[in-house]
Amino acid sequence: MPFREINSKMVEATVIPGQRMFSQRGAMLAYRGDVTFTPNMAGGQGGVMSMIGRQVAGEATPLMTVEGNGTVMFGHGGHHIQVIGLTGDTLYVEADRLLAFDGTLEQGTMFMGSQGGVMGMVRGQVTGQGLFTTTLKGHGAVAVMAHGGVIELPISPGRPVHVDPQAYVAHHGDVRNKLSTALGWRDMVGRGSGEAFQLELSGSGAVYVQASEEKL
């Protein structure tokens, strides 16, 4: 794993010759060695079609290609950072939460309507989560951003996890999601907002939840 956690809001990445990384533009805090940063216009490993999908949805996040020989410290906006290791599986994450990730990972875009049909589209419009979600697949590491820290909750068959959509950060594994209505006591006393909807994740994998309902 190329990332070393310096503290809850900074990570250090090791860059070696012949391998590249991608980072969100403006995320570099400092670096040592012979490292170059180049604006990436091709949407990472996913290519042009991946980039077009996000731009159509207004969700494209500018990336930098990081190459060379040295170490780079990343952080952005004082957000908490969670490093997620992938061992061949796929991570689903909102594009604006990506801080940096291995260039070996295959980047793509998934239309949320394909998971849950119309409800997937409703999720995007009502909860603020994107209609298009970025996917990263393969072996490598991903650094994602969140408010207030992140907890990983396992998802197993027969034991789905219900998440406030505003607190959702990412998930991986063989997981399906759907949006459900959940009227509770907060709605009764006039404090209802995102709690009126819950994101139900079922299957086998894990979901990452932030300790806040604030969007990045």
N, C-alpha and C positions, 0 to 999 in steps of 0.2 A: 504494500500500500504506500503510495508516494506522499500521503499527507501525514503530518505530525501536528497534533493539536497543541498550540502554544498556550491558549486559554480558551474560554468559552466563546470568544468572538474573533479569534485569529487562528489560522492554520498555516503551516509551512509546508511547501511542496518541493520535492526533489525532482529536478529536470535533468535528464541525461541525454547525451547525443544520440540521434537516431529515433528518439521518441518525442511525441508532442503532447501538449495538454491544451485544453480550452478553458477559458475563464470569462466571466462576465466583464465587460469593459468597465474600467474604473475600480476593479477589485484589487489590483496590485497595490500593496502598501510599501513594500521594499523588496530588494533582491540582492543576492551576492552572485558573482561569477559572470560568465558570458552568456547572457540570456536575451532573447529578442521577443518582442511583442508585436504581432501583426494583426490588423483588423481582418476578421474572417467573414467573407461574403457568401460562402457556400453552404451555410447551415451545418457545419461540422461534418461528421461521418455520414449523416443522413442525406447530404447533398441538397441540390436546389429544390426538389419537390418538398422536402421537409421544411425548408425555409419558407417556401411559398405558402404552405398550409398555415403556418403561424402568422404570416403577414396578412393573409386573407382575414384571419380572426382578430387582427390587431394585437397579436401576442408575441411578435418576434422580439427576442432579447439579443442585442448586439453582443457578439463574442469576440474574444481575442485568441489567436493561436500563440501558444507559448512554447518556444523551442530553445535549445542550447545546452549549456552545462552549468548548473548552479542550483541555488535554492531561491524560492520566491515565497514571500509572505502575503497571504490573501485575507481580506476582510472587507465588509461593505456596510456602511450605514450603522455600524454598531450592532448589527443583528447577531443573534446567537447562531453558531455554526454546528452542524451535525455531519460527521463523516460516515458514509454508508458504503460498505464493501459489497461488491457483486461477484458472485461465483458462477456466472453463466446465465443467471436469471435476468429479468427485465424490471427496471425501476420506472414507475410512472410518477412524474413530478411536474408541477407548474413551472413554465420556463423562467419566470422572474425569480424563482427561488434558487436557481442554479448559481452557485458561486464559482466552482471549478470542477473539472472532471477529466479523467484519463482520456487521451486521444484514441486509445485502443477500443473504447466503447462505441458501439454502433448507435448513432442517434437517429431517432425517427419522430413521427407525429401521429397521434391517435385521435380520431374524432370521437369525442365522448358520447355522441349519439349512438355509436356502435355498441356501447355497453349500456343497455337499458332503453334503447330506442328513444322515444319522445322524452322519457324521464331524464335521459342523459342531457338532452338539450335544455330541459327545464332547469336542471342543476346548474348549467352554465349561466343562464339568464338570472335565476333567482338568488343564487348563493355567491356569485362573483367568481366562482371557479371557472377556468377557461373551457370553452367548447373544445378546443384543441389542447391536448396534454402531451408534453414532451416525453419520449421514452428513451431510455439508455439501457443497452443490452450488452452482455459479455462479461469479461473478467476485468475488474478494475475497481476504482474508488471514485466516489462522488461526494463533493462537499455542498450541502444545501443550507439555506438560510431560513431562520424562523425567529419569531418573537418569544422571548421568555424561556427558551430552552425547549428540548424535544424529548418525548418518550416514545419508545417502540412498543407497540402492542401486538402480540401474536394473534393471527387469525387461523382458526382450525375448523374443519368440517363440523357443522352442527353448532358452532359457537361463533356466530358473526359478531362484529364489533360495530357499534353505532357511534358516529363522530359528528360533532358540530361541524358543518361544512367550512366555517370560517377558521376552525382550528386544524383542518386537514393540511398536511404538508406534502406527503408522498406515500406510495405503497409499492410493494413488490410481491411477486408470487402469482399463483393461479387464483386471482381474486376478481370477483364481480362486484360492481357497486350499483346501488340504486338510491334514489332520493325518496324519502317518505315524510309524511306530515306527522308532526308530533306536537299536539297542543297540550301544554302543561300549565303549571301554576304561574310561570312567568307571564304567560299570555293572559291569564285571569286577572293579574294585578297590573296589566298595562306595560309590562317590561319585555314583551315578546319581540324578538328580532330574528336572528338566525336560528334560535332554538325552536322556532315553529317548523323547521325542517331538519331532518337528520340524514346523514349519509350512512347507509348500511353497507358494510363490506363483508362479504362471505366467501368461503372457499378455503384456501390454504396459502398462508404467507404472513405478511406483517404490514401494519400501517404506522406511519410516523405522525404524531400529533404534537402541536405546539401548545405552550401554556398561555395562550392568548387567543382572542378572537379578532385581532387586528391584522389586516392585510399588509403585505409589504408595500 
